[in-house]
Amino acid sequence: MSDEEEIEGEGFVFKDSRSSQLSEDEAQDQDVQADAQPEAPEQAQPFQIDFSTFIMSLTSSAFYHLGDIADPETGKTETNLPAVQQTIDMLIMLKEKTQGNLNEEEAKLLEQLIYELQMKFVQKSKK
């Protein structure tokens, strides 16, 4: 086989230009050179991931499944109550497992989100 291997698929051509002929030292040198290149400032993470961001992400998913948030691609809303119940259960589990380890703000946010989701879940379940 040559250094370049082409694999043709349905309308795609994949070229593998990796060389298996590199010695271990050469491969390490290439890794070091790749790591030494400074990252551009615009490639920095746009926001910090923390506990509050994580639980807000879970909650957004639950609101989507409650039908409160439309699908961005279709604009349609759908209700999936088992998915909402699963998210509520996960948030309750997180509350129990992190008890005593959250600051006051995080604990209050988690409590409020669980309560709000539970109330909306009950409301949607009655319909």
C-alpha positions as CSV (number, residue, x, y, z in Angstrom):
1,M,0.0,0.0,0.0
2,S,1.2,3.5,-0.7
3,D,1.5,6.4,1.8
4,E,-1.9,7.7,0.6
5,E,-4.8,5.4,0.7
6,E,-8.1,6.3,-1.0
7,I,-11.4,4.8,-0.1
8,E,-14.4,5.6,-2.3
9,G,-17.9,5.6,-0.8
10,E,-21.2,6.9,-2.0
11,G,-20.1,10.2,-3.5
12,F,-17.2,10.6,-1.0
13,V,-13.5,10.0,-1.3
14,F,-11.5,9.6,1.9
15,K,-7.8,10.2,1.6
16,D,-5.6,8.9,4.4
17,S,-2.3,10.7,4.2
18,R,-1.0,9.5,7.5
19,S,2.2,7.6,7.3
20,S,2.8,4.5,9.2
21,Q,6.5,4.8,8.4
22,L,7.2,7.4,11.1
23,S,9.4,6.4,13.9
24,E,8.2,6.9,17.5
25,D,10.6,9.8,17.9
26,E,9.3,11.5,14.8
27,A,5.7,11.0,15.9
28,Q,6.5,12.6,19.3
29,D,8.3,15.5,17.6
30,Q,5.2,16.2,15.5
31,D,3.0,16.0,18.6
32,V,5.3,18.5,20.4
33,Q,5.2,20.9,17.4
34,A,1.4,20.7,17.3
35,D,1.2,21.5,21.0
36,A,3.6,24.4,20.8
37,Q,1.5,26.4,18.4
38,P,-0.3,29.1,20.3
39,E,-4.1,29.1,20.1
40,A,-5.8,32.1,18.6
41,P,-7.8,34.2,21.2
42,E,-11.0,33.8,19.2
43,Q,-10.8,30.0,19.8
44,A,-11.3,30.4,23.5
45,Q,-14.4,28.9,25.1
46,P,-17.3,31.4,24.9
47,F,-18.5,30.8,28.4
48,Q,-17.5,28.9,31.6
49,I,-19.1,25.6,32.2
50,D,-20.1,25.3,35.8
51,F,-22.8,23.6,37.9
52,S,-25.4,26.2,37.3
53,T,-24.9,26.1,33.5
54,F,-25.1,22.3,33.6
55,I,-28.4,22.2,35.4
56,M,-29.8,25.0,33.2
57,S,-28.9,22.8,30.2
58,L,-30.8,19.9,31.7
59,T,-33.8,22.1,32.5
60,S,-33.8,23.5,29.0
61,S,-34.1,20.0,27.7
62,A,-37.0,19.3,30.0
63,F,-38.8,22.5,28.8
64,Y,-38.3,21.3,25.2
65,H,-39.9,18.0,26.1
66,L,-42.8,19.8,27.9
67,G,-43.5,21.6,24.6
68,D,-42.6,25.0,26.0
69,I,-39.7,25.4,23.6
70,A,-40.1,24.8,19.9
71,D,-37.7,22.7,17.8
72,P,-35.3,25.3,16.3
73,E,-35.3,23.5,12.9
74,T,-39.0,22.7,12.5
75,G,-40.6,25.3,14.7
76,K,-42.9,22.6,16.1
77,T,-43.4,21.7,19.7
78,E,-43.7,18.2,21.1
79,T,-44.6,16.7,24.5
80,N,-42.6,13.8,25.9
81,L,-43.6,13.4,29.5
82,P,-41.4,10.4,30.2
83,A,-38.3,12.4,29.2
84,V,-39.4,15.3,31.5
85,Q,-39.9,12.8,34.4
86,Q,-36.4,11.4,33.7
87,T,-34.9,14.9,33.8
88,I,-36.7,15.8,37.0
89,D,-35.4,12.5,38.6
90,M,-31.9,13.4,37.5
91,L,-32.1,16.9,39.0
92,I,-33.4,15.4,42.3
93,M,-30.6,12.9,42.3
94,L,-28.1,15.7,41.7
95,K,-29.7,17.7,44.6
96,E,-29.3,14.7,46.9
97,K,-25.7,13.8,45.8
98,T,-24.4,17.4,46.0
99,Q,-26.1,18.3,49.3
100,G,-23.7,20.3,51.4
101,N,-21.3,20.8,48.4
102,L,-23.2,23.6,46.6
103,N,-23.0,27.3,47.4
104,E,-26.3,28.9,48.5
105,E,-27.0,30.3,45.0
106,E,-26.5,26.9,43.3
107,A,-28.7,25.1,45.8
108,K,-31.5,27.7,45.5
109,L,-31.4,27.6,41.7
110,L,-31.5,23.8,41.7
111,E,-34.5,23.8,44.1
112,Q,-36.4,26.4,42.1
113,L,-35.8,24.5,38.8
114,I,-37.0,21.2,40.3
115,Y,-40.1,22.8,41.7
116,E,-40.9,24.6,38.4
117,L,-40.5,21.5,36.4
118,Q,-42.6,19.4,38.8
119,M,-45.4,21.9,38.6
120,K,-45.4,22.1,34.8
121,F,-45.2,18.3,34.6
122,V,-48.3,17.9,36.8
123,Q,-50.1,20.5,34.7
124,K,-49.2,18.8,31.4
125,S,-50.1,15.4,32.9
126,K,-53.7,16.5,33.7
127,K,-54.4,17.5,30.1
